[in-house]
């Protein structure tokens, strides 16, 4: 598996999780 691809997926998941948390916080 491409490392950069895996890193991007991980980053996207973290951003999505943070965005979801921020929405619930508001």
PDB file of N, CA, C and O in Angstrom:
ATOM      1  N   UNK A   1       0.851  -1.202   0.000  1.00  0.00           N
ATOM      2  CA  UNK A   1       0.000   0.000   0.000  1.00  0.00           C
ATOM      3  C   UNK A   1       0.882   1.246   0.000  1.00  0.00           C
ATOM      4  O   UNK A   1       1.959   1.257   0.596  1.00  0.00           O
ATOM      5  N   UNK A   2       0.420   2.275  -0.664  1.00  0.00           N
ATOM      6  CA  UNK A   2       1.192   3.516  -0.728  1.00  0.00           C
ATOM      7  C   UNK A   2       1.116   4.226   0.613  1.00  0.00           C
ATOM      8  O   UNK A   2       0.028   4.452   1.143  1.00  0.00           O
ATOM      9  N   UNK A   3       2.272   4.575   1.157  1.00  0.00           N
ATOM     10  CA  UNK A   3       2.327   5.212   2.471  1.00  0.00           C
ATOM     11  C   UNK A   3       1.630   6.567   2.451  1.00  0.00           C
ATOM     12  O   UNK A   3       0.900   6.905   3.382  1.00  0.00           O
ATOM     13  N   UNK A   4       1.850   7.337   1.403  1.00  0.00           N
ATOM     14  CA  UNK A   4       1.232   8.671   1.315  1.00  0.00           C
ATOM     15  C   UNK A   4      -0.288   8.549   1.268  1.00  0.00           C
ATOM     16  O   UNK A   4      -1.006   9.381   1.823  1.00  0.00           O
ATOM     17  N   UNK A   5      -0.767   7.501   0.596  1.00  0.00           N
ATOM     18  CA  UNK A   5      -2.210   7.288   0.513  1.00  0.00           C
ATOM     19  C   UNK A   5      -2.767   6.971   1.903  1.00  0.00           C
ATOM     20  O   UNK A   5      -3.805   7.493   2.310  1.00  0.00           O
ATOM     21  N   UNK A   6      -2.051   6.106   2.615  1.00  0.00           N
ATOM     22  CA  UNK A   6      -2.484   5.729   3.956  1.00  0.00           C
ATOM     23  C   UNK A   6      -2.468   6.942   4.874  1.00  0.00           C
ATOM     24  O   UNK A   6      -3.373   7.122   5.689  1.00  0.00           O
ATOM     25  N   UNK A   7      -1.447   7.768   4.743  1.00  0.00           N
ATOM     26  CA  UNK A   7      -1.332   8.969   5.572  1.00  0.00           C
ATOM     27  C   UNK A   7      -2.482   9.924   5.270  1.00  0.00           C
ATOM     28  O   UNK A   7      -3.040  10.541   6.177  1.00  0.00           O
ATOM     29  N   UNK A   8      -2.830  10.041   3.992  1.00  0.00           N
ATOM     30  CA  UNK A   8      -3.921  10.937   3.600  1.00  0.00           C
ATOM     31  C   UNK A   8      -5.237  10.437   4.190  1.00  0.00           C
ATOM     32  O   UNK A   8      -6.032  11.228   4.698  1.00  0.00           O
ATOM     33  N   UNK A   9      -5.464   9.141   4.124  1.00  0.00           N
ATOM     34  CA  UNK A   9      -6.693   8.577   4.663  1.00  0.00           C
ATOM     35  C   UNK A   9      -6.781   8.833   6.164  1.00  0.00           C
ATOM     36  O   UNK A   9      -7.842   9.178   6.684  1.00  0.00           O
ATOM     37  N   UNK A  10      -5.659   8.661   6.850  1.00  0.00           N
ATOM     38  CA  UNK A  10      -5.627   8.877   8.295  1.00  0.00           C
ATOM     39  C   UNK A  10      -5.918  10.332   8.612  1.00  0.00           C
ATOM     40  O   UNK A  10      -6.680  10.635   9.530  1.00  0.00           O
ATOM     41  N   UNK A  11      -5.307  11.236   7.847  1.00  0.00           N
ATOM     42  CA  UNK A  11      -5.506  12.673   8.067  1.00  0.00           C
ATOM     43  C   UNK A  11      -6.965  13.044   7.803  1.00  0.00           C
ATOM     44  O   UNK A  11      -7.561  13.821   8.547  1.00  0.00           O
ATOM     45  N   UNK A  12      -7.533  12.477   6.732  1.00  0.00           N
ATOM     46  CA  UNK A  12      -8.933  12.781   6.393  1.00  0.00           C
ATOM     47  C   UNK A  12      -9.864  12.307   7.509  1.00  0.00           C
ATOM     48  O   UNK A  12     -10.833  12.985   7.853  1.00  0.00           O
ATOM     49  N   UNK A  13      -9.557  11.135   8.068  1.00  0.00           N
ATOM     50  CA  UNK A  13     -10.401  10.608   9.147  1.00  0.00           C
ATOM     51  C   UNK A  13     -10.311  11.507  10.366  1.00  0.00           C
ATOM     52  O   UNK A  13     -11.317  11.773  11.024  1.00  0.00           O
ATOM     53  N   UNK A  14      -9.096  11.979  10.669  1.00  0.00           N
ATOM     54  CA  UNK A  14      -8.917  12.850  11.833  1.00  0.00           C
ATOM     55  C   UNK A  14      -9.661  14.164  11.624  1.00  0.00           C
ATOM     56  O   UNK A  14     -10.329  14.657  12.533  1.00  0.00           O
ATOM     57  N   UNK A  15      -9.544  14.727  10.424  1.00  0.00           N
ATOM     58  CA  UNK A  15     -10.215  15.994  10.117  1.00  0.00           C
ATOM     59  C   UNK A  15     -11.728  15.801  10.194  1.00  0.00           C
ATOM     60  O   UNK A  15     -12.440  16.642  10.743  1.00  0.00           O
ATOM     61  N   UNK A  16     -12.207  14.705   9.650  1.00  0.00           N
ATOM     62  CA  UNK A  16     -13.644  14.435   9.674  1.00  0.00           C
ATOM     63  C   UNK A  16     -14.127  14.312  11.110  1.00  0.00           C
ATOM     64  O   UNK A  16     -15.187  14.827  11.465  1.00  0.00           O
ATOM     65  N   UNK A  17     -13.335  13.623  11.940  1.00  0.00           N
ATOM     66  CA  UNK A  17     -13.709  13.427  13.339  1.00  0.00           C
ATOM     67  C   UNK A  17     -13.724  14.769  14.071  1.00  0.00           C
ATOM     68  O   UNK A  17     -14.631  15.047  14.855  1.00  0.00           O
ATOM     69  N   UNK A  18     -12.708  15.599  13.806  1.00  0.00           N
ATOM     70  CA  UNK A  18     -12.637  16.909  14.451  1.00  0.00           C
ATOM     71  C   UNK A  18     -13.798  17.779  13.999  1.00  0.00           C
ATOM     72  O   UNK A  18     -14.391  18.496  14.806  1.00  0.00           O
ATOM     73  N   UNK A  19     -14.124  17.719  12.723  1.00  0.00           N
ATOM     74  CA  UNK A  19     -15.228  18.529  12.192  1.00  0.00           C
ATOM     75  C   UNK A  19     -16.547  18.096  12.828  1.00  0.00           C
ATOM     76  O   UNK A  19     -17.377  18.929  13.192  1.00  0.00           O
ATOM     77  N   UNK A  20     -16.725  16.803  12.954  1.00  0.00           N
ATOM     78  CA  UNK A  20     -17.958  16.277  13.553  1.00  0.00           C
ATOM     79  C   UNK A  20     -18.055  16.711  15.003  1.00  0.00           C
ATOM     80  O   UNK A  20     -19.124  17.107  15.467  1.00  0.00           O
ATOM     81  N   UNK A  21     -16.930  16.636  15.728  1.00  0.00           N
ATOM     82  CA  UNK A  21     -16.908  17.034  17.140  1.00  0.00           C
ATOM     83  C   UNK A  21     -17.227  18.516  17.267  1.00  0.00           C
ATOM     84  O   UNK A  21     -17.967  18.922  18.163  1.00  0.00           O
ATOM     85  N   UNK A  22     -16.671  19.322  16.372  1.00  0.00           N
ATOM     86  CA  UNK A  22     -16.901  20.769  16.407  1.00  0.00           C
ATOM     87  C   UNK A  22     -18.378  21.077  16.168  1.00  0.00           C
ATOM     88  O   UNK A  22     -18.946  21.957  16.814  1.00  0.00           O
ATOM     89  N   UNK A  23     -18.990  20.357  15.247  1.00  0.00           N
ATOM     90  CA  UNK A  23     -20.407  20.592  14.948  1.00  0.00           C
ATOM     91  C   UNK A  23     -21.271  20.238  16.164  1.00  0.00           C
ATOM     92  O   UNK A  23     -22.214  20.955  16.496  1.00  0.00           O
ATOM     93  N   UNK A  24     -20.938  19.130  16.819  1.00  0.00           N
ATOM     94  CA  UNK A  24     -21.705  18.718  17.992  1.00  0.00           C
ATOM     95  C   UNK A  24     -21.474  19.682  19.146  1.00  0.00           C
ATOM     96  O   UNK A  24     -22.371  19.912  19.957  1.00  0.00           O
ATOM     97  N   UNK A  25     -20.270  20.247  19.220  1.00  0.00           N
ATOM     98  CA  UNK A  25     -19.947  21.193  20.293  1.00  0.00           C
ATOM     99  C   UNK A  25     -20.792  22.457  20.126  1.00  0.00           C
ATOM    100  O   UNK A  25     -21.228  23.064  21.104  1.00  0.00           O
ATOM    101  N   UNK A  26     -21.014  22.837  18.870  1.00  0.00           N
ATOM    102  CA  UNK A  26     -21.834  24.024  18.617  1.00  0.00           C
ATOM    103  C   UNK A  26     -23.303  23.640  18.716  1.00  0.00           C
ATOM    104  O   UNK A  26     -24.177  24.489  18.538  1.00  0.00           O
TER     105      UNK A  26
END
